[in-house]
Amino acid sequence: MKKLEGKVALVTSATRGIGLASALKLASEGAKVYMGVRRLEVTQDICDDYKEKGYEMFPVYFDAYKEETYKQMVDEVIKKEGKIDILVNNFGTGRPESDFDLVNSSEDTFFELLKSNIGTVFSISKLVIPYMIKNGGGSIVNISSVGGTIPDVSRIGYGVSKAGVNNITQQIAMQYARNNIRCNAVLPGLTATDAAIDNMPKEFIDSFLSHVPLNRMGTPEDMANAVLFFASDDSSYVTGHIMEVAGGYGLGTPQYADNIRNK
């Protein structure tokens, strides 16, 4: 029997990258997966492509910048399935063009990132949890970032927003554990999504990897494996965990990268 047989999952922003990999991973283990997306037709094509493998995947409309779509998304899944067992809050955004250090960042950008990255987790979880309580429990997995635990010289809004995601993860875990609802977070490091590869110069990637003991970028599948762990009963006694999936980034002393370069 597959790990998620009979379970209903909702994954936000699931057309590519970590979201798509997570949706596919959950579906491969028997979950019926609803993919919260803006591009319904493109996502339907993805769902159709995987029907031959027996994956049950369905698009449902979600736009992180239109709050009215949050309830519409959840209501549609509940209307069709009557429950949501697994929620993966995958949506997250950055504004590297205007998110710098404290003095030089755009104040509008800072607060926009807080609202987008923390607000989606707050609002969607708030909608889903009552149904999980009614159903006897569930698992929420929030996609955060190592940027929420390790300060940077730039991207203050992104880092603070992801630190907020880490905290709200533990708040939810504490507040709803007695309802058999678990909440955990996956913190990707540098991950080889199309967006990352297309927008990061090779010099930056090489510099970043000099601080990663496993010496490679993560893959969306690496993150999806962590999502599956938290979504399944393999982690039935784990809640409030903030798990870095970053190849050991941040483990070493500040001299680690220099030592590696000199070898």
Helices and strands as residue ranges (DSSP letters): E 8-12, H 17-28, E 32-37, H 40-49, G 51-53, E 56-61, H 68-81, E 86-89, H 107-113, I 114-118, H 119-135, E 138-143, G 146-148, H 156-176, G 177-179, E 181-188, H 194-199, H 202-209, H 220-231, G 233-235, E 242-245, H 256-261
